[in-house]
Amino acid sequence: MVDYKVIFHLDENDPQRIKLVLNNLNNLMQDMGEENLELELVTYGPGLQLFLKASPFFPHMESLAEKGVIFAACNNTIKGMGIAVSELLDSVQVVPSGVGELVKKQHQGWIYIRP
């Protein structure tokens, strides 16, 4: 059984902000133990760039996916930016809306983090 469910949110394509989010995810797993966490990273707007196969952070994303981090991409952003789902990392789940995903998870008791 998972002790903590935590959702992170990224809506920027700023390398410093991306590094902060990725470091926060890794640090939390080290601190709390991967087995005690269910983690999700939801992106929308410019933050969606992190989930592209062409992202310079691809190796970091693959490592997090292997550790069980859930990646959720906003379908509204995908459509609005004209991105093909095939351009996204294979581990990415498409949700109807990024903001809606945040609301749903918080309503279910998930802890919300915006680095």
C-alpha positions as CSV (number, residue, x, y, z in Angstrom):
1,M,0.0,0.0,0.0
2,V,1.2,3.5,-0.9
3,D,1.5,6.0,2.0
4,Y,1.6,9.2,-0.1
5,K,0.1,10.2,-3.4
6,V,1.7,13.4,-4.8
7,I,1.0,15.3,-7.9
8,F,3.5,17.8,-9.4
9,H,2.6,20.4,-12.0
10,L,4.7,22.0,-14.7
11,D,3.4,24.6,-17.1
12,E,6.7,26.2,-18.2
13,N,9.3,25.3,-20.7
14,D,12.1,26.9,-18.6
15,P,15.2,24.5,-18.2
16,Q,15.8,25.8,-14.7
17,R,12.1,25.1,-13.7
18,I,12.3,21.6,-15.4
19,K,15.5,20.7,-13.5
20,L,13.8,21.8,-10.3
21,V,10.8,19.6,-10.9
22,L,12.9,16.6,-11.9
23,N,15.2,17.1,-8.8
24,N,12.2,17.5,-6.6
25,L,10.8,14.2,-7.8
26,N,14.1,12.3,-7.3
27,N,14.7,13.9,-3.9
28,L,11.2,13.0,-2.7
29,M,11.7,9.4,-3.8
30,Q,15.0,9.2,-2.0
31,D,13.6,10.8,1.1
32,M,10.3,8.9,1.4
33,G,11.1,5.7,-0.5
34,E,9.8,4.9,-3.9
35,E,7.7,2.1,-2.5
36,N,5.8,4.6,-0.3
37,L,4.9,7.0,-3.0
38,E,2.6,7.3,-6.0
39,L,3.9,10.2,-8.0
40,E,2.4,12.0,-11.0
41,L,3.7,14.9,-13.1
42,V,1.1,16.7,-15.0
43,T,2.0,19.2,-17.7
44,Y,0.1,21.7,-19.8
45,G,0.9,24.8,-21.8
46,P,4.6,25.2,-22.6
47,G,5.5,22.6,-19.9
48,L,4.3,19.9,-22.3
49,Q,7.6,20.2,-24.2
50,L,9.1,18.1,-21.4
51,F,7.1,15.1,-22.5
52,L,8.3,15.2,-26.1
53,K,10.6,12.5,-27.4
54,A,12.8,15.3,-28.7
55,S,13.2,16.8,-25.2
56,P,16.8,17.2,-23.9
57,F,15.6,15.7,-20.6
58,F,14.6,12.4,-22.3
59,P,17.0,10.2,-20.3
60,H,15.8,11.7,-17.0
61,M,12.2,11.1,-18.0
62,E,12.9,7.5,-18.9
63,S,14.5,6.9,-15.5
64,L,11.5,8.4,-13.7
65,A,9.1,6.3,-15.7
66,E,11.0,3.2,-14.8
67,K,10.6,4.2,-11.2
68,G,6.9,4.4,-11.7
69,V,6.3,8.1,-12.0
70,I,3.1,8.8,-13.9
71,F,3.3,11.4,-16.7
72,A,0.0,13.1,-17.6
73,A,-0.2,15.5,-20.6
74,C,-3.1,17.9,-21.2
75,N,-5.1,17.0,-24.3
76,N,-6.2,20.6,-24.7
77,T,-2.6,21.7,-25.0
78,I,-1.8,18.8,-27.4
79,K,-4.6,19.9,-29.7
80,G,-3.8,23.6,-29.3
81,M,-0.1,23.2,-30.1
82,G,-0.8,20.8,-32.9
83,I,1.4,18.0,-31.4
84,A,0.9,14.5,-32.5
85,V,0.5,11.9,-29.7
86,S,3.3,9.9,-31.4
87,E,5.7,12.8,-30.6
88,L,5.2,12.1,-26.8
89,L,7.2,9.7,-24.7
90,D,5.6,6.3,-24.7
91,S,5.1,6.5,-21.0
92,V,2.9,9.6,-21.2
93,Q,-0.8,9.3,-20.5
94,V,-3.1,11.9,-22.2
95,V,-5.7,13.4,-19.9
96,P,-8.6,15.7,-21.0
97,S,-7.2,18.7,-19.3
98,G,-4.2,19.4,-17.1
99,V,-6.0,21.7,-14.7
100,G,-8.9,19.1,-14.5
101,E,-6.3,16.4,-13.6
102,L,-5.0,18.6,-10.8
103,V,-8.5,19.3,-9.5
104,K,-9.5,15.6,-9.6
105,K,-6.3,14.4,-7.9
106,Q,-6.6,17.0,-5.1
107,H,-10.2,16.1,-4.6
108,Q,-9.1,12.5,-4.2
109,G,-6.6,13.6,-1.5
110,W,-3.4,13.8,-3.5
111,I,-0.8,16.2,-2.2
112,Y,-0.2,19.1,-4.7
113,I,3.3,20.4,-5.4
114,R,4.2,23.2,-7.8
115,P,8.0,23.7,-7.7
